[in-house]
Amino acid sequence: MKGDEIRKLETYLKTTLKSADVEVRAMPRKNDTAEVYLSGDFAGLISKDTDEGELSYHFTMTILDIDLE
């Protein structure tokens, strides 16, 4: 993903998650995926999807059972 796209996603996540400590980082070898960090900790991935001319983004976050304890 390109810089402008990452900035827009980061702004959206900061607003949606109500947290200023959200960072979206490009992945060097992936053009359609970026990493999301919350307070410096890895939180998940954003994948870019173009289907029938429509662009969307998918945010995937894995929550381990030990994180719930």
PDB file of N, CA, C, O and CB in Angstrom:
ATOM      1  N   MET A   1       0.835  -1.171   0.000  1.00  0.00           N
ATOM      2  CA  MET A   1       0.000   0.000   0.000  1.00  0.00           C
ATOM      3  C   MET A   1       0.883   1.237   0.000  1.00  0.00           C
ATOM      4  O   MET A   1       1.999   1.216   0.518  1.00  0.00           O
ATOM      5  CB  MET A   1      -0.952  -0.004   1.204  1.00  0.00           C
ATOM      6  N   LYS A   2       0.388   2.282  -0.567  1.00  0.00           N
ATOM      7  CA  LYS A   2       1.153   3.514  -0.703  1.00  0.00           C
ATOM      8  C   LYS A   2       0.919   4.431   0.502  1.00  0.00           C
ATOM      9  O   LYS A   2      -0.037   4.251   1.256  1.00  0.00           O
ATOM     10  CB  LYS A   2       0.776   4.235  -2.008  1.00  0.00           C
ATOM     11  N   GLY A   3       1.806   5.414   0.668  1.00  0.00           N
ATOM     12  CA  GLY A   3       1.783   6.304   1.821  1.00  0.00           C
ATOM     13  C   GLY A   3       0.464   7.014   2.061  1.00  0.00           C
ATOM     14  O   GLY A   3      -0.021   7.054   3.192  1.00  0.00           O
ATOM     15  N   ASP A   4      -0.128   7.578   1.006  1.00  0.00           N
ATOM     16  CA  ASP A   4      -1.387   8.307   1.152  1.00  0.00           C
ATOM     17  C   ASP A   4      -2.507   7.381   1.608  1.00  0.00           C
ATOM     18  O   ASP A   4      -3.329   7.751   2.446  1.00  0.00           O
ATOM     19  CB  ASP A   4      -1.769   8.981  -0.166  1.00  0.00           C
ATOM     20  N   GLU A   5      -2.530   6.197   1.060  1.00  0.00           N
ATOM     21  CA  GLU A   5      -3.543   5.197   1.424  1.00  0.00           C
ATOM     22  C   GLU A   5      -3.391   4.788   2.890  1.00  0.00           C
ATOM     23  O   GLU A   5      -4.381   4.657   3.609  1.00  0.00           O
ATOM     24  CB  GLU A   5      -3.433   3.954   0.509  1.00  0.00           C
ATOM     25  N   ILE A   6      -2.158   4.589   3.322  1.00  0.00           N
ATOM     26  CA  ILE A   6      -1.879   4.208   4.711  1.00  0.00           C
ATOM     27  C   ILE A   6      -2.295   5.329   5.663  1.00  0.00           C
ATOM     28  O   ILE A   6      -2.864   5.058   6.720  1.00  0.00           O
ATOM     29  CB  ILE A   6      -0.376   3.876   4.895  1.00  0.00           C
ATOM     30  N   ARG A   7      -2.021   6.574   5.306  1.00  0.00           N
ATOM     31  CA  ARG A   7      -2.418   7.705   6.159  1.00  0.00           C
ATOM     32  C   ARG A   7      -3.937   7.776   6.307  1.00  0.00           C
ATOM     33  O   ARG A   7      -4.439   8.041   7.399  1.00  0.00           O
ATOM     34  CB  ARG A   7      -1.884   9.029   5.580  1.00  0.00           C
ATOM     35  N   LYS A   8      -4.663   7.543   5.229  1.00  0.00           N
ATOM     36  CA  LYS A   8      -6.128   7.563   5.290  1.00  0.00           C
ATOM     37  C   LYS A   8      -6.658   6.442   6.181  1.00  0.00           C
ATOM     38  O   LYS A   8      -7.570   6.656   6.979  1.00  0.00           O
ATOM     39  CB  LYS A   8      -6.724   7.438   3.880  1.00  0.00           C
ATOM     40  N   LEU A   9      -6.084   5.245   6.041  1.00  0.00           N
ATOM     41  CA  LEU A   9      -6.505   4.115   6.872  1.00  0.00           C
ATOM     42  C   LEU A   9      -6.196   4.379   8.348  1.00  0.00           C
ATOM     43  O   LEU A   9      -7.009   4.085   9.223  1.00  0.00           O
ATOM     44  CB  LEU A   9      -5.811   2.819   6.408  1.00  0.00           C
ATOM     45  N   GLU A  10      -5.026   4.931   8.610  1.00  0.00           N
ATOM     46  CA  GLU A  10      -4.631   5.237   9.985  1.00  0.00           C
ATOM     47  C   GLU A  10      -5.570   6.268  10.606  1.00  0.00           C
ATOM     48  O   GLU A  10      -5.983   6.113  11.755  1.00  0.00           O
ATOM     49  CB  GLU A  10      -3.182   5.749  10.025  1.00  0.00           C
ATOM     50  N   THR A  11      -5.908   7.306   9.865  1.00  0.00           N
ATOM     51  CA  THR A  11      -6.841   8.320  10.349  1.00  0.00           C
ATOM     52  C   THR A  11      -8.208   7.705  10.633  1.00  0.00           C
ATOM     53  O   THR A  11      -8.829   8.001  11.653  1.00  0.00           O
ATOM     54  CB  THR A  11      -6.974   9.460   9.329  1.00  0.00           C
ATOM     55  N   TYR A  12      -8.665   6.860   9.736  1.00  0.00           N
ATOM     56  CA  TYR A  12      -9.962   6.202   9.926  1.00  0.00           C
ATOM     57  C   TYR A  12      -9.956   5.342  11.191  1.00  0.00           C
ATOM     58  O   TYR A  12     -10.894   5.403  11.986  1.00  0.00           O
ATOM     59  CB  TYR A  12     -10.313   5.336   8.698  1.00  0.00           C
ATOM     60  N   LEU A  13      -8.901   4.541  11.380  1.00  0.00           N
ATOM     61  CA  LEU A  13      -8.831   3.670  12.552  1.00  0.00           C
ATOM     62  C   LEU A  13      -8.720   4.472  13.848  1.00  0.00           C
ATOM     63  O   LEU A  13      -9.329   4.105  14.852  1.00  0.00           O
ATOM     64  CB  LEU A  13      -7.646   2.718  12.428  1.00  0.00           C
ATOM     65  N   LYS A  14      -7.952   5.557  13.837  1.00  0.00           N
ATOM     66  CA  LYS A  14      -7.832   6.397  15.034  1.00  0.00           C
ATOM     67  C   LYS A  14      -9.190   6.941  15.442  1.00  0.00           C
ATOM     68  O   LYS A  14      -9.520   6.979  16.627  1.00  0.00           O
ATOM     69  CB  LYS A  14      -6.849   7.554  14.791  1.00  0.00           C
ATOM     70  N   THR A  15      -9.974   7.362  14.463  1.00  0.00           N
ATOM     71  CA  THR A  15     -11.306   7.899  14.739  1.00  0.00           C
ATOM     72  C   THR A  15     -12.250   6.798  15.193  1.00  0.00           C
ATOM     73  O   THR A  15     -12.965   6.959  16.181  1.00  0.00           O
ATOM     74  CB  THR A  15     -11.872   8.598  13.502  1.00  0.00           C
ATOM     75  N   THR A  16     -12.256   5.690  14.483  1.00  0.00           N
ATOM     76  CA  THR A  16     -13.176   4.598  14.767  1.00  0.00           C
ATOM     77  C   THR A  16     -12.880   3.934  16.109  1.00  0.00           C
ATOM     78  O   THR A  16     -13.799   3.634  16.872  1.00  0.00           O
ATOM     79  CB  THR A  16     -13.114   3.567  13.657  1.00  0.00           C
ATOM     80  N   LEU A  17     -11.604   3.708  16.396  1.00  0.00           N
ATOM     81  CA  LEU A  17     -11.209   3.048  17.637  1.00  0.00           C
ATOM     82  C   LEU A  17     -11.037   4.036  18.795  1.00  0.00           C
ATOM     83  O   LEU A  17     -10.760   3.635  19.925  1.00  0.00           O
ATOM     84  CB  LEU A  17      -9.917   2.282  17.423  1.00  0.00           C
ATOM     85  N   LYS A  18     -11.203   5.311  18.507  1.00  0.00           N
ATOM     86  CA  LYS A  18     -11.069   6.371  19.515  1.00  0.00           C
ATOM     87  C   LYS A  18      -9.739   6.282  20.261  1.00  0.00           C
ATOM     88  O   LYS A  18      -9.678   6.354  21.488  1.00  0.00           O
ATOM     89  CB  LYS A  18     -12.226   6.298  20.512  1.00  0.00           C
ATOM     90  N   SER A  19      -8.679   6.122  19.469  1.00  0.00           N
ATOM     91  CA  SER A  19      -7.343   6.013  20.036  1.00  0.00           C
ATOM     92  C   SER A  19      -6.344   6.730  19.139  1.00  0.00           C
ATOM     93  O   SER A  19      -6.299   6.499  17.931  1.00  0.00           O
ATOM     94  CB  SER A  19      -6.945   4.534  20.221  1.00  0.00           C
ATOM     95  N   ALA A  20      -5.551   7.594  19.736  1.00  0.00           N
ATOM     96  CA  ALA A  20      -4.529   8.302  18.972  1.00  0.00           C
ATOM     97  C   ALA A  20      -3.293   7.432  18.771  1.00  0.00           C
ATOM     98  O   ALA A  20      -2.415   7.771  17.978  1.00  0.00           O
ATOM     99  CB  ALA A  20      -4.147   9.605  19.675  1.00  0.00           C
ATOM    100  N   ASP A  21      -3.225   6.318  19.483  1.00  0.00           N
ATOM    101  CA  ASP A  21      -2.029   5.472  19.436  1.00  0.00           C
ATOM    102  C   ASP A  21      -2.218   4.288  18.487  1.00  0.00           C
ATOM    103  O   ASP A  21      -1.939   3.143  18.845  1.00  0.00           O
ATOM    104  CB  ASP A  21      -1.683   4.966  20.841  1.00  0.00           C
ATOM    105  N   VAL A  22      -2.693   4.576  17.277  1.00  0.00           N
ATOM    106  CA  VAL A  22      -2.855   3.571  16.231  1.00  0.00           C
ATOM    107  C   VAL A  22      -1.841   3.877  15.139  1.00  0.00           C
ATOM    108  O   VAL A  22      -1.702   5.024  14.715  1.00  0.00           O
ATOM    109  CB  VAL A  22      -4.320   3.555  15.663  1.00  0.00           C
ATOM    110  N   GLU A  23      -1.141   2.854  14.690  1.00  0.00           N
ATOM    111  CA  GLU A  23      -0.172   3.043  13.613  1.00  0.00           C
ATOM    112  C   GLU A  23      -0.391   1.963  12.556  1.00  0.00           C
ATOM    113  O   GLU A  23      -0.509   0.780  12.874  1.00  0.00           O
ATOM    114  CB  GLU A  23       1.290   2.999  14.158  1.00  0.00           C
ATOM    115  N   VAL A  24      -0.443   2.386  11.304  1.00  0.00           N
ATOM    116  CA  VAL A  24      -0.558   1.462  10.181  1.00  0.00           C
ATOM    117  C   VAL A  24       0.782   1.483   9.458  1.00  0.00           C
ATOM    118  O   VAL A  24       1.264   2.545   9.064  1.00  0.00           O
ATOM    119  CB  VAL A  24      -1.750   1.850   9.213  1.00  0.00           C
ATOM    120  N   ARG A  25       1.377   0.315   9.288  1.00  0.00           N
ATOM    121  CA  ARG A  25       2.701   0.209   8.656  1.00  0.00           C
ATOM    122  C   ARG A  25       2.629  -0.637   7.391  1.00  0.00           C
ATOM    123  O   ARG A  25       2.036  -1.715   7.373  1.00  0.00           O
ATOM    124  CB  ARG A  25       3.726  -0.397   9.638  1.00  0.00           C
ATOM    125  N   ALA A  26       3.243  -0.121   6.344  1.00  0.00           N
ATOM    126  CA  ALA A  26       3.315  -0.868   5.085  1.00  0.00           C
ATOM    127  C   ALA A  26       4.182  -2.105   5.281  1.00  0.00           C
ATOM    128  O   ALA A  26       5.102  -2.111   6.098  1.00  0.00           O
ATOM    129  CB  ALA A  26       3.880   0.021   3.938  1.00  0.00           C
ATOM    130  N   MET A  27       3.877  -3.138   4.528  1.00  0.00           N
ATOM    131  CA  MET A  27       4.703  -4.342   4.531  1.00  0.00           C
ATOM    132  C   MET A  27       5.577  -4.293   3.282  1.00  0.00           C
ATOM    133  O   MET A  27       5.054  -4.134   2.179  1.00  0.00           O
ATOM    134  CB  MET A  27       3.823  -5.654   4.572  1.00  0.00           C
ATOM    135  N   PRO A  28       6.894  -4.426   3.428  1.00  0.00           N
ATOM    136  CA  PRO A  28       7.822  -4.216   2.314  1.00  0.00           C
ATOM    137  C   PRO A  28       7.551  -5.065   1.068  1.00  0.00           C
ATOM    138  O   PRO A  28       7.712  -4.576  -0.050  1.00  0.00           O
ATOM    139  CB  PRO A  28       9.198  -4.488   2.781  1.00  0.00           C
ATOM    140  N   ARG A  29       7.158  -6.285   1.234  1.00  0.00           N
ATOM    141  CA  ARG A  29       7.003  -7.176   0.075  1.00  0.00           C
ATOM    142  C   ARG A  29       5.546  -7.414  -0.318  1.00  0.00           C
ATOM    143  O   ARG A  29       5.265  -8.234  -1.192  1.00  0.00           O
ATOM    144  CB  ARG A  29       7.660  -8.501   0.363  1.00  0.00           C
ATOM    145  N   LYS A  30       4.626  -6.704   0.321  1.00  0.00           N
ATOM    146  CA  LYS A  30       3.196  -6.879   0.032  1.00  0.00           C
ATOM    147  C   LYS A  30       2.609  -5.537  -0.399  1.00  0.00           C
ATOM    148  O   LYS A  30       2.744  -4.539   0.310  1.00  0.00           O
ATOM    149  CB  LYS A  30       2.432  -7.444   1.279  1.00  0.00           C
ATOM    150  N   ASN A  31       1.964  -5.514  -1.550  1.00  0.00           N
ATOM    151  CA  ASN A  31       1.353  -4.275  -2.049  1.00  0.00           C
ATOM    152  C   ASN A  31      -0.084  -4.109  -1.595  1.00  0.00           C
ATOM    153  O   ASN A  31      -0.658  -3.028  -1.721  1.00  0.00           O
ATOM    154  CB  ASN A  31       1.407  -4.242  -3.556  1.00  0.00           C
ATOM    155  N   ASP A  32      -0.672  -5.181  -1.064  1.00  0.00           N
ATOM    156  CA  ASP A  32      -2.098  -5.139  -0.731  1.00  0.00           C
ATOM    157  C   ASP A  32      -2.382  -5.394   0.747  1.00  0.00           C
ATOM    158  O   ASP A  32      -3.529  -5.628   1.126  1.00  0.00           O
ATOM    159  CB  ASP A  32      -2.841  -6.150  -1.559  1.00  0.00           C
ATOM    160  N   THR A  33      -1.338  -5.349   1.588  1.00  0.00           N
ATOM    161  CA  THR A  33      -1.509  -5.647   3.012  1.00  0.00           C
ATOM    162  C   THR A  33      -0.658  -4.693   3.848  1.00  0.00           C
ATOM    163  O   THR A  33       0.451  -4.328   3.457  1.00  0.00           O
ATOM    164  CB  THR A  33      -1.129  -7.122   3.315  1.00  0.00           C
ATOM    165  N   ALA A  34      -1.195  -4.291   5.010  1.00  0.00           N
ATOM    166  CA  ALA A  34      -0.458  -3.454   5.959  1.00  0.00           C
ATOM    167  C   ALA A  34      -0.696  -3.995   7.363  1.00  0.00           C
ATOM    168  O   ALA A  34      -1.695  -4.666   7.623  1.00  0.00           O
ATOM    169  CB  ALA A  34      -0.896  -1.951   5.856  1.00  0.00           C
ATOM    170  N   GLU A  35       0.238  -3.692   8.265  1.00  0.00           N
ATOM    171  CA  GLU A  35       0.111  -4.122   9.648  1.00  0.00           C
ATOM    172  C   GLU A  35      -0.471  -2.990  10.488  1.00  0.00           C
ATOM    173  O   GLU A  35      -0.221  -1.814  10.224  1.00  0.00           O
ATOM    174  CB  GLU A  35       1.478  -4.572  10.208  1.00  0.00           C
ATOM    175  N   VAL A  36      -1.244  -3.356  11.495  1.00  0.00           N
ATOM    176  CA  VAL A  36      -1.841  -2.375  12.409  1.00  0.00           C
ATOM    177  C   VAL A  36      -1.258  -2.609  13.806  1.00  0.00           C
ATOM    178  O   VAL A  36      -1.214  -3.738  14.295  1.00  0.00           O
ATOM    179  CB  VAL A  36      -3.418  -2.488  12.424  1.00  0.00           C
ATOM    180  N   TYR A  37      -0.815  -1.525  14.431  1.00  0.00           N
ATOM    181  CA  TYR A  37      -0.264  -1.583  15.778  1.00  0.00           C
ATOM    182  C   TYR A  37      -1.077  -0.668  16.689  1.00  0.00           C
ATOM    183  O   TYR A  37      -1.438   0.443  16.303  1.00  0.00           O
ATOM    184  CB  TYR A  37       1.238  -1.181  15.784  1.00  0.00           C
ATOM    185  N   LEU A  38      -1.360  -1.141  17.896  1.00  0.00           N
ATOM    186  CA  LEU A  38      -2.032  -0.353  18.930  1.00  0.00           C
ATOM    187  C   LEU A  38      -1.074  -0.235  20.101  1.00  0.00           C
ATOM    188  O   LEU A  38      -0.639  -1.242  20.660  1.00  0.00           O
ATOM    189  CB  LEU A  38      -3.399  -1.006  19.370  1.00  0.00           C
ATOM    190  N   SER A  39      -0.751   0.983  20.468  1.00  0.00           N
ATOM    191  CA  SER A  39       0.204   1.245  21.552  1.00  0.00           C
ATOM    192  C   SER A  39       1.512   0.480  21.350  1.00  0.00           C
ATOM    193  O   SER A  39       2.111  -0.004  22.310  1.00  0.00           O
ATOM    194  CB  SER A  39      -0.413   0.868  22.902  1.00  0.00           C
ATOM    195  N   GLY A  40       1.946   0.376  20.103  1.00  0.00           N
ATOM    196  CA  GLY A  40       3.203  -0.288  19.780  1.00  0.00           C
ATOM    197  C   GLY A  40       3.141  -1.796  19.667  1.00  0.00           C
ATOM    198  O   GLY A  40       4.123  -2.425  19.274  1.00  0.00           O
ATOM    199  N   ASP A  41       2.002  -2.393  20.005  1.00  0.00           N
ATOM    200  CA  ASP A  41       1.845  -3.843  19.919  1.00  0.00           C
ATOM    201  C   ASP A  41       1.093  -4.219  18.649  1.00  0.00           C
ATOM    202  O   ASP A  41       0.128  -3.556  18.270  1.00  0.00           O
ATOM    203  CB  ASP A  41       1.108  -4.383  21.158  1.00  0.00           C
ATOM    204  N   PHE A  42       1.540  -5.283  17.997  1.00  0.00           N
ATOM    205  CA  PHE A  42       0.876  -5.751  16.791  1.00  0.00           C
ATOM    206  C   PHE A  42      -0.568  -6.116  17.111  1.00  0.00           C
ATOM    207  O   PHE A  42      -0.831  -6.858  18.057  1.00  0.00           O
ATOM    208  CB  PHE A  42       1.623  -6.957  16.186  1.00  0.00           C
ATOM    209  N   ALA A  43      -1.507  -5.591  16.317  1.00  0.00           N
ATOM    210  CA  ALA A  43      -2.931  -5.848  16.558  1.00  0.00           C
ATOM    211  C   ALA A  43      -3.587  -6.637  15.433  1.00  0.00           C
ATOM    212  O   ALA A  43      -4.540  -7.377  15.679  1.00  0.00           O
ATOM    213  CB  ALA A  43      -3.665  -4.540  16.746  1.00  0.00           C
ATOM    214  N   GLY A  44      -3.098  -6.497  14.208  1.00  0.00           N
ATOM    215  CA  GLY A  44      -3.728  -7.218  13.110  1.00  0.00           C
ATOM    216  C   GLY A  44      -3.246  -6.736  11.755  1.00  0.00           C
ATOM    217  O   GLY A  44      -2.272  -5.992  11.640  1.00  0.00           O
ATOM    218  N   LEU A  45      -3.960  -7.185  10.735  1.00  0.00           N
ATOM    219  CA  LEU A  45      -3.612  -6.865   9.351  1.00  0.00           C
ATOM    220  C   LEU A  45      -4.785  -6.211   8.636  1.00  0.00           C
ATOM    221  O   LEU A  45      -5.945  -6.524   8.904  1.00  0.00           O
ATOM    222  CB  LEU A  45      -3.176  -8.129   8.600  1.00  0.00           C
ATOM    223  N   ILE A  46      -4.471  -5.308   7.734  1.00  0.00           N
ATOM    224  CA  ILE A  46      -5.473  -4.748   6.828  1.00  0.00           C
ATOM    225  C   ILE A  46      -5.115  -5.235   5.433  1.00  0.00           C
ATOM    226  O   ILE A  46      -3.986  -5.067   4.973  1.00  0.00           O
ATOM    227  CB  ILE A  46      -5.523  -3.164   6.899  1.00  0.00           C
ATOM    228  N   SER A  47      -6.091  -5.840   4.768  1.00  0.00           N
ATOM    229  CA  SER A  47      -5.904  -6.316   3.409  1.00  0.00           C
ATOM    230  C   SER A  47      -6.791  -5.518   2.470  1.00  0.00           C
ATOM    231  O   SER A  47      -7.940  -5.207   2.785  1.00  0.00           O
ATOM    232  CB  SER A  47      -6.210  -7.823   3.303  1.00  0.00           C
ATOM    233  N   LYS A  48      -6.242  -5.197   1.325  1.00  0.00           N
ATOM    234  CA  LYS A  48      -6.959  -4.440   0.305  1.00  0.00           C
ATOM    235  C   LYS A  48      -7.613  -5.427  -0.650  1.00  0.00           C
ATOM    236  O   LYS A  48      -6.993  -6.409  -1.058  1.00  0.00           O
ATOM    237  CB  LYS A  48      -6.004  -3.467  -0.459  1.00  0.00           C
ATOM    238  N   ASP A  49      -8.875  -5.164  -1.007  1.00  0.00           N
ATOM    239  CA  ASP A  49      -9.611  -6.076  -1.881  1.00  0.00           C
ATOM    240  C   ASP A  49     -10.354  -5.270  -2.945  1.00  0.00           C
ATOM    241  O   ASP A  49     -11.122  -4.361  -2.631  1.00  0.00           O
ATOM    242  CB  ASP A  49     -10.604  -6.953  -1.062  1.00  0.00           C
ATOM    243  N   THR A  50     -10.113  -5.617  -4.194  1.00  0.00           N
ATOM    244  CA  THR A  50     -10.842  -4.997  -5.293  1.00  0.00           C
ATOM    245  C   THR A  50     -11.675  -6.085  -5.949  1.00  0.00           C
ATOM    246  O   THR A  50     -11.145  -7.057  -6.487  1.00  0.00           O
ATOM    247  CB  THR A  50      -9.872  -4.311  -6.326  1.00  0.00           C
ATOM    248  N   ASP A  51     -12.994  -5.904  -5.895  1.00  0.00           N
ATOM    249  CA  ASP A  51     -13.909  -6.895  -6.459  1.00  0.00           C
ATOM    250  C   ASP A  51     -14.959  -6.177  -7.306  1.00  0.00           C
ATOM    251  O   ASP A  51     -15.672  -5.300  -6.820  1.00  0.00           O
ATOM    252  CB  ASP A  51     -14.587  -7.740  -5.332  1.00  0.00           C
ATOM    253  N   GLU A  52     -15.039  -6.554  -8.545  1.00  0.00           N
ATOM    254  CA  GLU A  52     -15.993  -5.956  -9.484  1.00  0.00           C
ATOM    255  C   GLU A  52     -15.885  -4.437  -9.506  1.00  0.00           C
ATOM    256  O   GLU A  52     -16.895  -3.736  -9.572  1.00  0.00           O
ATOM    257  CB  GLU A  52     -17.416  -6.366  -9.124  1.00  0.00           C
ATOM    258  N   GLY A  53     -14.659  -3.937  -9.451  1.00  0.00           N
ATOM    259  CA  GLY A  53     -14.418  -2.505  -9.525  1.00  0.00           C
ATOM    260  C   GLY A  53     -14.606  -1.750  -8.226  1.00  0.00           C
ATOM    261  O   GLY A  53     -14.386  -0.539  -8.187  1.00  0.00           O
ATOM    262  N   GLU A  54     -15.007  -2.427  -7.160  1.00  0.00           N
ATOM    263  CA  GLU A  54     -15.194  -1.774  -5.860  1.00  0.00           C
ATOM    264  C   GLU A  54     -14.014  -2.092  -4.951  1.00  0.00           C
ATOM    265  O   GLU A  54     -13.581  -3.241  -4.857  1.00  0.00           O
ATOM    266  CB  GLU A  54     -16.525  -2.225  -5.199  1.00  0.00           C
ATOM    267  N   LEU A  55     -13.506  -1.076  -4.292  1.00  0.00           N
ATOM    268  CA  LEU A  55     -12.362  -1.223  -3.390  1.00  0.00           C
ATOM    269  C   LEU A  55     -12.856  -1.290  -1.950  1.00  0.00           C
ATOM    270  O   LEU A  55     -13.684  -0.480  -1.533  1.00  0.00           O
ATOM    271  CB  LEU A  55     -11.356  -0.051  -3.569  1.00  0.00           C
ATOM    272  N   SER A  56     -12.348  -2.254  -1.198  1.00  0.00           N
ATOM    273  CA  SER A  56     -12.664  -2.357   0.224  1.00  0.00           C
ATOM    274  C   SER A  56     -11.415  -2.816   0.968  1.00  0.00           C
ATOM    275  O   SER A  56     -10.446  -3.282   0.369  1.00  0.00           O
ATOM    276  CB  SER A  56     -13.855  -3.339   0.471  1.00  0.00           C
ATOM    277  N   TYR A  57     -11.465  -2.672   2.272  1.00  0.00           N
ATOM    278  CA  TYR A  57     -10.352  -3.076   3.134  1.00  0.00           C
ATOM    279  C   TYR A  57     -10.899  -3.997   4.214  1.00  0.00           C
ATOM    280  O   TYR A  57     -11.990  -3.774   4.739  1.00  0.00           O
ATOM    281  CB  TYR A  57      -9.632  -1.833   3.766  1.00  0.00           C
ATOM    282  N   HIS A  58     -10.136  -5.030   4.541  1.00  0.00           N
ATOM    283  CA  HIS A  58     -10.530  -5.988   5.572  1.00  0.00           C
ATOM    284  C   HIS A  58      -9.518  -5.926   6.705  1.00  0.00           C
ATOM    285  O   HIS A  58      -8.321  -6.108   6.486  1.00  0.00           O
ATOM    286  CB  HIS A  58     -10.631  -7.434   4.994  1.00  0.00           C
ATOM    287  N   PHE A  59      -9.999  -5.669   7.915  1.00  0.00           N
ATOM    288  CA  PHE A  59      -9.145  -5.639   9.098  1.00  0.00           C
ATOM    289  C   PHE A  59      -9.323  -6.951   9.838  1.00  0.00           C
ATOM    290  O   PHE A  59     -10.433  -7.292  10.247  1.00  0.00           O
ATOM    291  CB  PHE A  59      -9.481  -4.422  10.018  1.00  0.00           C
ATOM    292  N   THR A  60      -8.234  -7.691  10.011  1.00  0.00           N
ATOM    293  CA  THR A  60      -8.269  -8.976  10.693  1.00  0.00           C
ATOM    294  C   THR A  60      -7.453  -8.880  11.978  1.00  0.00           C
ATOM    295  O   THR A  60      -6.282  -8.502  11.967  1.00  0.00           O
ATOM    296  CB  THR A  60      -7.730 -10.109   9.778  1.00  0.00           C
ATOM    297  N   MET A  61      -8.106  -9.232  13.085  1.00  0.00           N
ATOM    298  CA  MET A  61      -7.452  -9.188  14.398  1.00  0.00           C
ATOM    299  C   MET A  61      -7.672 -10.527  15.084  1.00  0.00           C
ATOM    300  O   MET A  61      -8.811 -10.962  15.254  1.00  0.00           O
ATOM    301  CB  MET A  61      -8.005  -8.010  15.278  1.00  0.00           C
ATOM    302  N   THR A  62      -6.600 -11.172  15.470  1.00  0.00           N
ATOM    303  CA  THR A  62      -6.678 -12.435  16.175  1.00  0.00           C
ATOM    304  C   THR A  62      -6.597 -12.190  17.674  1.00  0.00           C
ATOM    305  O   THR A  62      -5.732 -11.455  18.150  1.00  0.00           O
ATOM    306  CB  THR A  62      -5.561 -13.387  15.716  1.00  0.00           C
ATOM    307  N   ILE A  63      -7.512 -12.815  18.413  1.00  0.00           N
ATOM    308  CA  ILE A  63      -7.517 -12.685  19.871  1.00  0.00           C
ATOM    309  C   ILE A  63      -7.298 -14.089  20.450  1.00  0.00           C
ATOM    310  O   ILE A  63      -8.098 -14.998  20.229  1.00  0.00           O
ATOM    311  CB  ILE A  63      -8.876 -12.039  20.398  1.00  0.00           C
ATOM    312  N   LEU A  64      -6.227 -14.240  21.174  1.00  0.00           N
ATOM    313  CA  LEU A  64      -5.920 -15.533  21.792  1.00  0.00           C
ATOM    314  C   LEU A  64      -6.698 -15.699  23.091  1.00  0.00           C
ATOM    315  O   LEU A  64      -7.005 -14.717  23.767  1.00  0.00           O
ATOM    316  CB  LEU A  64      -4.405 -15.665  22.056  1.00  0.00           C
ATOM    317  N   ASP A  65      -7.009 -16.922  23.431  1.00  0.00           N
ATOM    318  CA  ASP A  65      -7.758 -17.166  24.670  1.00  0.00           C
ATOM    319  C   ASP A  65      -6.996 -16.697  25.912  1.00  0.00           C
ATOM    320  O   ASP A  65      -7.608 -16.282  26.896  1.00  0.00           O
ATOM    321  CB  ASP A  65      -8.080 -18.650  24.800  1.00  0.00           C
ATOM    322  N   ILE A  66      -5.668 -16.763  25.867  1.00  0.00           N
ATOM    323  CA  ILE A  66      -4.881 -16.325  27.027  1.00  0.00           C
ATOM    324  C   ILE A  66      -4.955 -14.798  27.204  1.00  0.00           C
ATOM    325  O   ILE A  66      -4.741 -14.284  28.303  1.00  0.00           O
ATOM    326  CB  ILE A  66      -3.406 -16.769  26.870  1.00  0.00           C
ATOM    327  N   ASP A  67      -5.259 -14.086  26.122  1.00  0.00           N
ATOM    328  CA  ASP A  67      -5.413 -12.628  26.226  1.00  0.00           C
ATOM    329  C   ASP A  67      -6.699 -12.245  26.955  1.00  0.00           C
ATOM    330  O   ASP A  67      -6.834 -11.114  27.421  1.00  0.00           O
ATOM    331  CB  ASP A  67      -5.402 -11.994  24.833  1.00  0.00           C
ATOM    332  N   LEU A  68      -7.620 -13.159  27.053  1.00  0.00           N
ATOM    333  CA  LEU A  68      -8.910 -12.885  27.691  1.00  0.00           C
ATOM    334  C   LEU A  68      -8.893 -13.131  29.197  1.00  0.00           C
ATOM    335  O   LEU A  68      -9.857 -12.813  29.894  1.00  0.00           O
ATOM    336  CB  LEU A  68      -9.983 -13.734  27.058  1.00  0.00           C
ATOM    337  N   GLU A  69      -7.810 -13.690  29.687  1.00  0.00           N
ATOM    338  CA  GLU A  69      -7.730 -14.013  31.131  1.00  0.00           C
ATOM    339  C   GLU A  69      -7.283 -12.829  31.944  1.00  0.00           C
ATOM    340  O   GLU A  69      -7.165 -12.928  33.165  1.00  0.00           O
ATOM    341  CB  GLU A  69      -6.777 -15.175  31.371  1.00  0.00           C
TER     342      GLU A  69
END
